[in-house]
Amino acid sequence: MVGSPVQWRSRTTFVLALSAAAVGLGSLWRFSWLLGQYGGGAFMLSYIFWLFVLAVPLLCAELILGYWGRGSPVLAIRNVCDRSLLSRHWQWLGLLACVTGVLIAGYQAVVAGWSLYYMDLMRGDELSAASAPEVAAGFKALLADSWQQLRWQSLFLAALLLALAPGVRRGLGVLVWLAVPVMITLLGILVQYALENGDLDAARNYLFTIKLVDFTPRAQLAAMGHALFTLGVGVGAGLVYGAYAPRRIPIGRSVIAVAVFDTVVALLAGIAIFPVLFGQNLAPAQGPALLFISLPYAFANAPQGEVYGSLFFGLTAIVTLGFAAALLEPAVRVLQQQLRLRRLTAVTIVGGAVWLLAWAVAGSIAASGGDEPSLLQWFDFVTADILLPLVCLLVALLVGWAVHQSVLRPQLGRESKVSFSLWHAFLRYIAPPVIVLVMVSGFVW
């Protein structure tokens, strides 16, 4: 095993870092919407099955590659391949994961900028007397204003780079110790508010009633797709965070804890959001329409909604900050090790690239007026439907079929032989065909 001077201080920091990487915007809005649309409890059971059969094994595989290789995603995969007498061409997988993460960060920064804008907007009374069409028009006006978007996304990126620049222990480590507890606290406050001021019966019927008529083959594919990407796999975060893991870390149990945490957060987010929506007689929506039209209107018309609405958008910004840090750290590490750059220089280069991507995305949205396809939709399609599943597929093939088990088994030494065999079988025989199915469905639907 190749040595590395950079490590998390403790297992707790390691788990918190993985948790911050796993909980993205999809956990805040997409999971609960999918739950309501595709069969409630039936979708939940399917999602949990695929989460533990697909996403957990893939994240374990990424962590093992990083844990053994002890380097950037490129160097870690190269070291593992050398140990297994494999071609070094596999190292390009690490670079592909880094590029995928940077591209996702480019449009996530734009959405984070919108969240900061609405966090500030909700503090005033501008939306308190606005109708739903007026709120929608206000969001469309924001989309048409590229300079307003640039201002807020630049503020978000500045905070992100300040967190990354000091390094793994003093930067990332401090960020995750702050972000995860604040995230849990804000989510708890918002859930309590929703329970006291929302329509609980309507939310319960929407989210948790078993509706088999809605659990179609397309719902099964949605469960597979959401489970595949919900733990932050495919962007190199597992590779680099595994390289920073302390010695003799129980990788399998740590990943299971993160999967449970992410699922609980997603469920709590649904409980925080949908009672408030139904309390204002609003139909469920997803994506930007939910976050930036339906929810601002719902909070603005609820008791003390301006305070709790501002807290909600603060929560979305914090969630995106933790996720974006995981997206950029692999690229920073690659520049440090491959080009021998100082960390501040590497962070500046990666941050500058993301800023340019975000500027281009915001400009394309403004040029289209928010009505026509923009770079945001293109980036989302390329990353979610092509690059992410491709990286996951290659990780499954590399670890499941190519890397020798003598390299893999010691890294899961604290897990039983049965657990190791199941994990390896999932990677070999289940993950590749399911990932291909998800990729094909992305083009069909």
C-alpha angles and dihedrals in degrees: 000000000000115000124239128191093206117082141148111259094237145356089260091060089048092053092044090051091051090046092052089049093048099049106074134151089284089066091052100051115358103056097053091045090052089047092056096042101044109046109299109230093017091057090046093056092047092048093050090049093053092041091062097035097045117013099037094052091046093051090047088052092052092047092050092052091051095040093054098036095047097200145076115317089265096047094041093055090045091053092049091048091050090052091050094042092243130147115277089226086090088074088077086071088069091052092048090053091051093050090049091053093050092049092051091048089054094066097028087063089058092052090046088053090054089051092053090048092053092043087059094040094052092056090070132055098251093112098037095094098028122119122226092260090050091052090050090049090051091055091048089051089053090051090052092052106078094177093054089050091047091053095055098039089050089054090051093048091048090056090046094051092046088056094048100043100071092059139247100312103031095034116026093026093053091044095056093044088055101035101050097050091044089049092052092046094050092045091052091051091049093048091052090049092050092049091052099041108024138079101264097179094055091046092049092050091048098046109030111024111108107242107179092177088068094045096093130157087268089057089054090053090048089053091050093048096047092045091050096058103027097092096053096257121158098038100083095254092118091048096053098035089050089054089056094047119119118250119278093015114169095239098180096049092043092054092047089052090052092049091052091047093050092049092049091049091050091051093047090049089056090050089049095049113034101050087056091049094047090044087065093043093248123154117238116264135174139220122007092346089062098041101040106026112023098037098045089051092046095048093043090057097043127085110280086352094148090065096045093040089056089049091051093054089045086056092052091051092050092047090050091047093057092045094046091051088057090048095054103036094076092055091046090052092049092053091047095052104030098041097026092235125161113253095248090053092048092048090049093051095047092043091050091051092050091047090054091048091049091047090052092048093049091046093051091049091050092047091052093044089232091286104089129057111281138183089276092065091043094051090046091052096045095047101037099038102032118013102037096049090042092055091046091050092051091048090052092049094045097048098030099046112010111037113080116249090232086070095045104043099062090053089060092039092130091057124081123258089248091054091049092049092049092048092050092046092051090053093047105041109017109032100055098052093041092050091049089050091052090049093050092046089054089063096041097048 
